[in-house]
Amino acid sequence: MNTVKTYQKVNAEEENLSFGISRMEDIYVKREGKPDEPHRHNFYTVLVVKKGKGEHKIDFNTYDLANQQVFFVAPGQVHQVIETDKSYGFAMTFSNQFLIENAIPISFIESLNLFQNYGQSPPLTPDDKKFKSIFNYAENIFEFFNSDKNMKLLSIGSLLKLLLIECNNICSINPIESDADSSGDNLIRNFKTAVNKNYKKEHSTSFYANELFISSDHLNRTFKARTGKTAKEYIQSRIITEAKRLIYFTDLSNKEIGYELGFSEPANFSAFFKKHTDLSPSLFKKKEGIS
């Protein structure tokens, strides 16, 4: 059985901290260039990579680690950074507690098109001007974090919010310029909450539309306008991600995993998994080196 490290605390040395930031080059030196084991956090992670070479694996998807990138890793996602040379940039971590203590609503984070818990989590690749702006925010956050200035955490919270807004404006298909009409955001948030609660039993868009008292068409239109994916694609991504985690980190058989995820027949689960990954569950195990 494979096991995965789960980091519960933002800072292992100072457990009361709810925010942390380090230079990526310092982390590289500390680890002597060795990759960390695949692991997950109970908090958010943002990597602002000025210069990098290697790979970043997030929930079994592999992305090139390169120059001028920003990665976002949500709580619960399994990830691993594999560097072939020293990276330069910043690694930031923060918890829900930090958001609450610094007047940043959880709903703000959930409304962003950045922390993709399920499916693909590719990095942002801003142009020179936009990356410089993002990197400057990260540098200012690092300076505040290592200072004794008054209200430094509140300052960090404000800078973090600006950094995330800048990033969201780059990747959002339909960026929101004001809070005047947040009905679409509320719908997306409520839909994601409902999926997370029911995805092991309910796989149809119509079920979630009924739960939200709207039509399936309205749910799909709104979700695609805000995220670029249909509601059905999001539900399927949630199921596939959980299937991969169960295959990798448990000793459950394919039949047991299928039942766990709401498939009445093992063959139906295997067909679903292969359709969305181009691999059977058994071949996925072999590819990931699972004995």
Buried (B, 14 or more C-beta within 10 A) or exposed (E): EEEEEEBEBBBEEEEEBBBBBBBBBEBBEEEEEEBEEBEBBEBBBBBBBBBBBBBBBBBBBEBEBBBBBBBBBBBBBBBBBEBEEBBBBBBBBBBBBBBEBBEBEEEBBBBBBBBBBBBEBBBBBBEEEBBEBBBEBBBBBBBBBEEEEEEBBEBBBBBBBBBBBBBBEBBBEEEBEEEEEEEBBEBBBBBBEBBEEBBBEBBEBEBBBBBBEBEBEEBBBBBBEBBEBBBBBBBBBBBBBBBBBBBBBBEBEBBBBBBBBBBEEBEEBBEBBBEBBEBBBBEBBEEBEEE
